Amino acid sequence: MKIKYLSNLNYLRKSFAKQPRLFKQILNAVPTVCNANQYSQSYKETLPEDTSTKKEGENPIWDYFQNHKVGHGIWKWEHYFDIYHKHLAKFVGKKVDVLEIGIYSGGSLEMWRSYFGEKCHIYGVDIEEACKEYENDYVSVFIGDQESPDFWKGFKNDVKGIDILIDDGGHTAEQQQATLEEMLQHIRPGGVYICEDIHGTFNRFSAYAAGLVNELNSMGNSQFQSAIHSIHFYPYVLVIEKHAAKPKKLKAPKHGTIWQPFFDNTMNQ
């Protein structure tokens, strides 16, 4: 425990030395983060039980999962399927390149093919050599470490772009961060990044992802803001959607002729 504590202190020291101004801004936000955590833990509200059931055809990927009783295994949290359909339905039936990290038993490779259709090509990444057996006409398998920049360099040389990235790999914060940083720019405009299984309070990758929101809210129209349409947080899941085209400069025009009296009247002219 002491070694880990000292390691964290050293990490903080290096962060401060690298970006002192940013470090101070983050440090100033610490009390607010603590307040938010305290509020969320003490939050109390009783909601009615959800008695709704999904009708056949409402969510094809959920239907596939529910009806998949034999064959290659699929292991997913049930609430993921509404998230998938919400963010990925626009790709159904279109020519789409999907990258899934973490092949496991191979069942999800078949699921994505069924959901997106025959124009879909799937790229699977896993560290286990045996996963090569899942390759076929519409599945290409790459064996390597998702935390390795060299692995991703080779992958990007072979695969010139993807539309969807689903990170269901090793699930460590370091692996997730390395994958996002290496691959976010390799996702085509209009594409979607999904990271699954971000578990635990104060998860380091979740904190990293929350830090991206600061740049999304920048008033300077940064390149990140121009490329990223939105960032979504769900239980255990992060979704990033990219703009299909560079948006016009963000602006807030005023419309109308009558304003509250304490505003400068010259603003109405």
N, C-alpha and C positions, 0 to 999 in steps of 0.2 A: 504493500500500500504506500509506504514511504517513497519507494523508487518511482512509482507511478505519479505521486504528488510532485516530486522533484522534476520529473519529466514534463509534466504539465506546466510547471513554473518556467522551465526553460523554453517551452513552446510559446508561452505568453511573452517572455522576454524578447524572443526572436521576432514575434509579430509586432511588438512595439517598436523595435529597432527598424523594422522594414517599413512600416507605415504608421508613424507616431500620431499623425492627425486623425487618421481613420480609427486607430486604436482608442483614442480619447473619445471619439464620437460613440463608439460601441460601448465603452465603459460607462458613459453617461446614460446609456439606454438600459443598463443592467437593472437599476431599481424598477423600471417600467416592466421589464420582463418578469421580475420577481412578483410584482403586483398582479400581472396577468396570470401567472401560474397559481398564485394564491386565490385569485377570483375563480379560476376554472375549477380548482379542487373543491372549493366551497359552494360551487353552483348547485342549486337544487331546483328542479322543475319536474313535475310528474306529467308525462305524456300518455295518451291512450295507447294501448297495445296495437301494433300494426297487424291487422287481420286480413290485409289485402293479399291477393295471390296474383301472380303473373299469368296472363292469358297466353296461350300458345300463339306464337307469331309476333308478340310484342317486342321480344328481344331474342333474335335468332341465336346469338352466341350462348345465352342462358339455356335456351331450348336444347342446344347441342350438348352442353355440359350435363344437363339433367337426364338426357336420354343415353348418355355414354356410360354403359354398364360393363362392357367387356372391351378388351384390347389394351392399347398403350395407355398408361395411367396419366391422369390429369389431377393436379392437387392445387386448388385455388380457394381463397376465401370467397364466400358466396357474394359478399357485397361488391366484389370487384367487377362483376358482370354488368351492372348498371353503369359503372364508370367506363368500362370498355365501350359499350354501345353509345354512350353519350358523346365520347370524343372520337370514336373511330368509325361510326356509321357512314360518314361522308366518303369513305374509301371503298365501301362495299360495291362489288361489281366492276371496279376500275383496275387499271394496271397499277399495281402497288408493290413496292419492295419492303418487306417486313424483316426486322432484325430482332430475334429473341435471344437473350443471354440467359443461359441456364436451361438446358434441354431436359435433364432428368430422365424420365421414362418415355419421352417423345410424344405423348398424347396431345400436348398443346400445339405442336407443329401441325398436326392434322386438324385441330380445332380452328386455327387461324386460316388454313386453306379452305375449310368448309365455310367459314364466315365471310371471307373476302371474295372468294370465287376463283375461277380458273385462271384469271389474269394475274393472280398473286404469285410472287416468288418469295420464299422464306429463307432467310439466312439464320442458321442456328450457331451459337457460340457456347462452348463448354470446355472445361479443363479436362474432362474425362475422355480418353481416346476412344472408348467403346461407343461413344455417341456418333461416330462416323457411320455406323450401320444405318442411321436414319436418313442418309442421303438418298435422294431420288430425283426425278425430273424437275420437281418444283421445290426441293429443299437442298440447300448447300450448307454443309457443316464445316465450321472452322474450329480447330482445337487450339486453345491458348488461355492465357491468364488475363482476365479483364482489367487487372490493375497495371498491366504492362504497356507503356507507350509504344514499345517496339512491336508488340502484337497488333495494336490498333493501326500502326503505320502500315504494316503488311496487309491488314484487312482493307484499309482504305485504298491501297494500291490496286487491289483485286476488285473491290466493289465501289463503284464511282459515286454512289449516292443511295440513300434509303429514305423512305417516307415515314416509317414508324419504327421506333426503338422501344422495346419492352425489356427492362432490366429485372430479371428474376434470377440473378446469378448468385454470387457468394454472400450477398446481403451485409457485408461489412461497410462501414462508412467510407473507408479508404477505397474500396473497390467501386462503390457507387459514385463517389466524387471523381475518381480517375476516369471512369467511363463517361460521365456527363461532360467533363472537360475535353476529352478526346473526341467525342462523337456529336456533340450538339451542333457544331458547325457543319457536320457531314450529313445532317438531316436536311432534306430539301425544303424550300419554302412551302409553307402550308402544312408541314409535317408535324408529327406529334411524338413527344418523348414521355414514356411512362416508367416510373421506378416503383417496384412493388416491395412490400414487406419491410417498411421502415418502422421498426418496432421500438417501443420504449420512450418514456418521457426524457427530454433533453438528449434525444438521439443526435449524434454529431452531424450526420448527413442532413437531417431535418433542419438543424441550425444553419448548415451551409446553404440549403435551399431557401430558407427564410431570408438569408443575407442577399440572395439574388433579387428579392422584392425591392430592396432599397434602390437598386439601379433601375428597376422597372418604374419606380416613382420619381426618378431623377427629373429635374426641370431643364436639363441640358440637351434633351433629344440625343442621347448616346446611341452608338451602333447597336448595343445590346437591346435598348428600348425599341430601336427601329426594326430589329429582327424578331423579337419575342412579342407575341400577341398577348399571352396571358400565362399565369402560373396558378395552378390549382392544388390545394391540399385536401386530402381525404384521409380517413383513418387508414394508416399504413401505406398510403399511396401518394405520390407526387406526379402531377401531369404538367408538362410545359407544351404549349401550342405555339407554333411559329407563324408569323405573317406570311401570306401567300405572295404579297408584294409589299415593298417599302411604303408605309403609310405616309400621308401628308403630315407636315409638321403639326404637332399638337397645339391647338389654340382654343381659347374660350371667348368667343365673341359675345357682345352684349346686344340683346334684341329688346326693343320696347322703348317707350317714351316717358313712363312715369316710374320714378325711383324713390326709395325711402328718403325723407327730407334731409337726413344727415349726410347723404352723399353729395359730393361736389357737383353742382349743377352743370358745370362745364363738361362732365362726362356724358351728359345727355345730348350734347350738340354734335 
